[in-house]
Amino acid sequence: MSFMNSVVVITGASSGIGRATALRFAGKGARLVLAARGAESLEAVAAECRKRGAKAIAVPTDVADADQVEELATRAVEEFGRLDVWVNNAAVGAFGLLTEIPPKDFQRVLDVNISGYVNGARAALTRQSAQGSGTLINVASIVAATPLPYSAAYSISKAAVRALTVSLRSELAREGVTGVNVCTVLPATIDTPFYQNGANYTGRRPMAMPPVYSPERVAKAVVKLVAHPRRETVAGGMAGRLLLLQHKVMPGAVEAATARQVDRRQLSRRQSSPATSGNLHQSSQSLRKPSVGGGWHGRRRTAQRTLMGAAALAGAALALRKRLG
């Protein structure tokens, strides 16, 4: 499939996966409509895309606001005449015990990560169904299937995104809509500023838990889904896929092991952190300069850790095959 002149809307485009995805589509000649809350950082991404020869506009948007998302879709059609691809990617997180995260912060995670995706899906599918073609991609997470402790709101939201995608496909099928695809991406741990930007009420510094993969790997998966749609794909190597298989076979053991790993490797015991609401109620650009990576050395750690993770989880895959066989 040629992406030349395809119209692509990406939410959460100012940093991390969204920024990497925008740059990848730009390199393929797509016309881009980029959304995030921070106008300055968003325009910087649009400028990068234009340097790569793509047409790109920045539309500051809070995806939790349905009216703003509707305006985003309207701008895309007014500017470029159609809407081919919509990538629901904007997301926030909060680290802490359920009992320690302020209710307004917990709710904000759900508003952005669930309602934001619902708003995006509504805006995109209305237009794509009318034009008879298009792709909606929802960026969820591995934690949709294997939730993490100290990240209840985020885990809930990503499980909801996974369910939303299935419901939307079913609705389109029942309504006889053809030519419109709805897909889910499940990234593993990705090297983005998510851990520095999130709300944090643990008293400890959150870190990316290895194996860590680069945002470009997720961007590649997103672009591939547009060219070759499939219901769901895992982005982040063999370790992520095997973890899903292992959780199906021995959920109790996986949940206990995951809790230990989060305590030991995601929340630093050496570095304390003051309580903060992070980027929940303000844009990430207010906290630090937005970037694609978060400094967690995704490419290097991937090379070092993937074989270790695969070896540790291979037994689960074998057990599942025997169980299904």
RASULKA-V301433 format. One line per field, one symbol per residue. psi: psi as a letter, one per 40 degrees, with the letter a starting at -180 (. if undefined). Layout:
BEGIN
psi = ???
END
This chain:
BEGIN
psi = hheheihhhhifeeibddddddddddeeeihhhhiidhdddddddddddddeeihhihghhheehddddddddddddddeeahdhhhhdhiiihhiideehhdddddddddddcddddddddddddddddeeiihhhhhbideddgiiiefdddddddddddddddddddddddefhiehihihhgiahigiedddeiihfeeihiihhiihiidddddddddddddghidiihhfaddddddddddddgddddddddddddddddhhedhihihiebedeiideedihiidieeefdddddddddddddddeddddddddddd.
END
